[in-house]
Each structure stands twice: as C-alpha cells, then as structure tokens.
Amino acid sequence: MDHRNRFNNTNINTNFKSEDGEVAGSSFDLPIDITTDKLQLICNAILKNEESVPYSFFVNDTEITESLIKALDKDTLEHTEKVLDIIYQPQAVFRVRAVTRCTSSIEGHAEAVISVAFNPDGRYLASGSGDTTVRFWDVNTETPQFTCKGHKHWVLCIAWSPNGKKLASGCKNSQICLWDPEKGNQIGKTLIGHKQWITWLSWKPLHLDAECRYLASSSKCKLSLNGHLQSVTCVIWGGTDLLYTSSQDRTVKVWRGEDGVLCRTLQGHGHWVNTMALNDEMAKIAKERYISAKGNAPERLVSGSDDFTLYLWQPEEEKKPLARMTGHQQLINDVQFSPDTRLIASASFDKSVKLWDGKNGKFLATLRGHVNRVYQIAWSADSRLLCSGSSDSTLKVWDIKQKKLLFDLPGHADEVYAVDWSPDGQRVASGGKDKVLKLWRK
C-alpha cells in the first residue's frame, strides 16, 4: 500500500452516478484521499436531500469503506486525469440490530418444526410441523396462541397472503388449508386436487390481487400447468403476473398467470432445481414498492440446484441466463434476494453461505462457520444482516458489509430446519428437529 502515499495530495475528476447510470450534477475534482463521511456530505448536497440519506459508494465494483484512495487500483491511480465514476447506493435509513440471545423456547409441537414465518407486518408468527398441525404464536408475549388441526400428514410448507390476513399450509397428504390468524379457524374447505405432497405455495402479488384470492401450489407430481416431466419443487408468482416453476426435470418454466399458457422454458441446470427467488419480493406491500424494487429492468429470477450451481435469469424476456454462478461444492437448498434486491445469498449442504451480486450474479464472498449442512437463510429488513440455520443445531448471524460472523447462536438440541426474521427487525424465529420453536432478540 506504500505506493499510494505519493498520491495523497492529488485531486481526481469524478462523477457521482446512480445505480441506473444517471449522473448527478456535473463532474468536479475531489481529493483522492477523501473519506466516506465527506462523500456522504457531498452526495447529499448534490442530490439536494432535505434530510441526510446514508449511502454506500463504489468505484469499479469496489466499495469505498474508508477513503477513496484505498478503493482504487494502481492503474486508476496512475491515470488520475480520467473521469472516475463513483456509484452511490442509498442504504436503509433504519438499522436492524443483530439478535444475540434466545428469549423464548416454546414447546408445543409434537414433531419437528419444518417451517416458521412472520406475516408481512410482523403481527403474527406461524409454524408448520410434522405433527400435522399449524400453530400461531403471540409475538408480544412469545407464547402459543392457536393450534390448527385440519391436515392428516406432515405440514411441509406455509405461506402468508400478501395482506397478512390468511395463511396457507400444504401437507404430505396433498392437501392445502387456509387459516385465519386472528381466530385460529380454518377458512373454507380443504383444497384438494394434487395427488402427492405439496412442495411450495405462492400467493399472487398484492398489487395484482388486492383481496388475496389466488394461490399457486406445486407438488411432487406434475402441475396442472402440464409441462414438467418430473416433480415440481418450487412455484413463485411474479409481479408481472407470470408464474415461475422449478422441477426435478432440471428446468424452470415461465407461465402466464391469466390463462396458464407456457411462455418459455429456462434450461441450463444439470440436476434437480430445488429453490428459486425473485427480485420483486417487496411487491407484497404495494405496486409502488414493487416498481421501486424492480426498477426499470425486467424481473430477475435466481435458481439453485442439486448440480451445485445457481443461474440468474430475466425470465420475462429471454431463455438465456444472465449468469451461471459456481462455487458451491454440494447441493443448494435455499436462495434469497436481499430486501433491497442488490445481493443474493445461497445456502448449501457444503456448510457454507455464499453472497452474489443481485444484478449480474458476480461472486462476492463465502461465509464460513457452520460445520454441517445449511438449510435456510433469512435477511434482516435493512439488508445489512443475514441469519442462517443449520444441521449443526446452530443459527449464525452474519454482518454482510464486513462479510464476517457476528454471533453464533447455539441452543437448539438438533438440526435447525426453519428460520425467519421479523419485518420490524426485532426478532428471529427458528424451529427444527427438536420440536421447539425459539425466538431470538437483541
């Protein structure tokens, strides 16, 4: 780093650019050793923000963490006469604090807890179990609230409606039930039609279905949207009314939501496709937030497979992937876009979590610390933290900016299958083979 010292008193011509490539103001000279604090002040002034907004800054895909000079490579330093683009990204104004301790270990389920999920506004928490029940828990008192009986086999998946007023659950006996979280009652009749167990549930986004009347389900058998040759592992209802399905036949298929017509088949994986995530997750709140999350670009979809790879797609427009993402050494069990859609996290049976760029699929970091399979991951609402649950019976909380382990959370007596972070950032819920639901707080 000594070669940088001779540039400390040098100025460099710079542009501030948004993520979409729009230049803010005109170019001007900055001292090459300017700190991030001063970049914050200048950027807010250029953008004429009435209140200060926190930003992250990047040059040539490298984040400026201390000063500009420390983020520049030798070639850029040698050619300071060129205009340097500084990319600014707004951060979440609020900051989620990492959970550090277990505040409740709630017994009640008689078999393994397979799924846990907070509803979109964080008022309710639900879990599904091998004991055939769905349970609702009081988030404030951290105690059991309702036990819902209707399934005759293991409850394999649950999904909240975007308005938070209904919960759907699917079981190994091919049945789907809807539940009222306020009363713990079943809504309507049990939904039947699948022949084998339910693998995934996905509601139509709120801005397309304000009353939350439409739900898509996938099963170990083929979808009624016939086209897959083997079991369907995951289904997601996109913000432009397209359905995305992944399968053990190694493909992802894109369907029109209005009539079920197959639009295109995405091929590339060499083994089962286990999991997918879409970059429009914030569509659950409203159309404005959907547009904000999606931006001007088409929806992006990421898929993870038994072939140890992930693929990044723009499935609305083309069959060819944007990126093939390699590095995992075993199958990928879970993949999630960060709430701000800038990052992708993937969890694998190779004991690691990996981070990728949400726009181009570029590999960023490997998070190591687990000593056995990683089953599920959950982002904090501010995209700064990530929680992972593992077969090693622990949860781990990761600092995404520093790309390091913040807290190790032991406490479960067996494998941790399910993890979710509340929308308000206050709690993490986890469940697993020990039949116990645990709540974690700061």
Number of C-alpha atoms within 10 A of each C-alpha: 6 5 8 15 10 8 15 12 9 14 16 18 16 20 19 25 19 16 13 11 11 11 15 14 12 9 14 13 13 15 16 22 20 16 16 17 13 11 21 17 14 13 21 17 13 12 12 10 10 8 8 13 16 17 20 16 23 21 16 13 11 13 19 20 16 13 17 21 21 17 19 18 13 12 8 16 17 10 11 16 12 12 15 19 18 23 24 22 17 13 15 16 11 11 14 19 15 23 23 17 16 18 13 16 17 16 13 14 21 14 18 22 28 24 28 27 25 25 21 20 13 17 16 21 23 25 27 29 27 22 20 23 25 31 21 27 21 14 19 8 9 15 15 17 19 18 16 20 15 18 21 15 18 22 29 21 23 27 24 24 24 26 18 19 16 18 23 22 26 31 27 22 19 23 22 25 22 22 21 16 24 12 11 16 15 18 13 9 10 13 12 11 9 19 14 17 21 26 23 24 22 22 23 27 29 21 19 17 14 13 13 18 10 14 15 15 24 28 26 21 20 19 20 13 15 10 11 21 14 18 20 28 25 26 27 26 25 26 24 17 15 21 24 26 27 29 28 20 18 22 23 28 21 24 21 17 17 9 8 14 14 17 16 17 19 21 15 15 21 14 18 23 30 22 25 26 23 25 27 27 21 24 23 21 16 17 16 12 16 21 15 14 20 21 12 9 11 15 19 22 24 27 27 29 28 21 19 23 23 27 22 24 26 18 25 18 11 13 18 15 16 18 15 17 19 14 11 21 14 18 22 30 22 23 27 26 27 23 20 21 20 16 21 26 24 28 28 26 22 18 21 23 29 19 22 19 17 22 17 16 21 16 15 13 15 17 18 16 14 21 15 17 24 29 23 27 26 25 27 25 20 20 22 22 24 23 26 27 28 28 21 18 24 22 28 21 23 24 17 18 11 10 17 15 17 18 16 17 19 13 13 22 14 18 23 31 24 26 28 24 25 23 19 15 21 17 25 28 25 29 30 27 21 19 24 23 27 20 23 20 16 14
